[in-house]
Amino acid sequence: MFLVGIPVVFLIGVLYALVSGLTTVFVVLLMIQTDSGVLAAWRRLWGSIKAAWKQYLAYVVIALLLTVAAGIIASIAVSHTSIGNLRFPSSRTWSDDLARRPPWPVYKRRRHPTGIVYWKPMRPEPVSRIVSLAPPLNSRSTSS
């Protein structure tokens, strides 16, 4: 029963789109032009469709192709934008810009397992290490 319902719903959708599209494009204009109602304008359009059915069929096919093409282009644009907003470890992301810190005190760049970049302050060097790297104050020169 479910598999039979899918084509029926698809057919109803196509018929609705066809009637809605023809009403918007042709029937409304006929209603304005002749100052008549919807049914009178549809009767007039139906006579025109019977007389020149090839032209109306060409219009419907071209409109369908343009609608499908516009949908494909829109989906490509949306997917391109969405993929561009994903964070990849090898690329610079908006979180890198938000995580910028001034150079002093010294910060170390870290990446959380979730991919978010943050800056962690480094522990200052112990004073004893800084002093031991400096040259001794009482060093004598060897020049004579």
N, C-alpha and C positions, 0 to 999 in steps of 0.2 A: 504494500500500500504506500509506503514511504517513497519508494523508487518511482511510482507512478505520479506522486504528488509533485516531485521536483520539476518535471517538464511542464506540468500544468501551471505551476506558479511562475515558471520562466515565461511561458506563453502569455499569461495574464500581464506580467510585467512589461513584455514587449508591446502588447496591444495598448496598455495604458500609456507607455512612452510615445507610441505613434499617435494616438488620439490627442494627448496633451501637447505634443510638439506641433501637430497640424493645427490645433485650435489656437495655440499661441501665435504661430507664424501667419496663418491664412485666415482663419475664421474671425479673429478679432478685427483684422483689417476690413474684411467684408462687412462686419457689423457696423464699423465706423462709417464705411463708404456708403452703405445703403440705409443706414439708420434703422437696423432691424435687430431681432433677437438672435439668440444662439442657434436655435433649431432652424430658423430661416436661412441663416448664414451657412449652416452645415448642409442644408439641401442644395444651396447654390454651389457650394464647394464640391459636393458629391457629383453634381452634373459636370463640373469642370474636370474632376478626376476621371470620370468615365470617358470624356472626350479626349483628354491628353494624358493618359495614364503613364506613358513612358517618361514624360517630363517629371511627373510627381515621383515616380519610382527612382529616377536618377537623383532627384533632390533628397529623397529619404536615404539612399545608399551613400551619397556624398556626406550628408549630415552625420550619418552613423560613423563613417570612416574618420571624419574630423573629430568627432567626440571621442572615439577610441584613441586617436593620436594625441589629443590633448590630455586624456587620462594617463597615457603612458609617459608623456613628457612631465606631467605633474608628479607622477610617482617617482620618476627618476630624480627630479629636483628635490623632492622631500627625502628620499633615501640618501642622496648625496649630502644633504644638509645634516641628516641624522648621523651618518657615518662620520662626518667631519667633526661632530661634537663628542664623539667617543674619545676616551682617553687611552692612548696607546703608550706603553713604556718608552718607546724609542722616539716619541715625538713630544714637542713642547706643547703644553696645554694651558688652559686658562688658570689652572691651579698653580702652575709655575709662576705666573704673573702675580697672583695673589700672595704667593709665598715669598716674594722678594723682601729681603731684610737689609738694613744698612750694614756696612762692613764691620762696624765696631759696636759692641763686642763681637767676637768671632762666632759665627754660626756655621753649623755643618748641615748640608742638604741631606735630608732623609726621604725615603719613599716608604709609605705605609704599605702593608700587604694588599690593601684595597686599591692601591694605585695613587692615592692622594700624596702629593709632595708637601713636605713641611720642613721648616728650618729649626734645628735644635741647637740651643746655645752650647758651645763647647765649654768644658770646665777649664777654668784658668789654670795655667801652669803653676805649680807650687813655687813660692818665692825662692826656696833653696835651689831649685833647678835653674831659675833665671840667674841667680847670683853665681852659680857654678859655671855657667856658660860665659860670664863676663871675664875679661882678663883681670888678673889680680892687681890691686891698687899699688902694692909696694914692689912692683917688678922693676928691676934695675936694667938700664940699657947697657948693652955690651960694647958700645962705642967707646973708644978711648981718646 
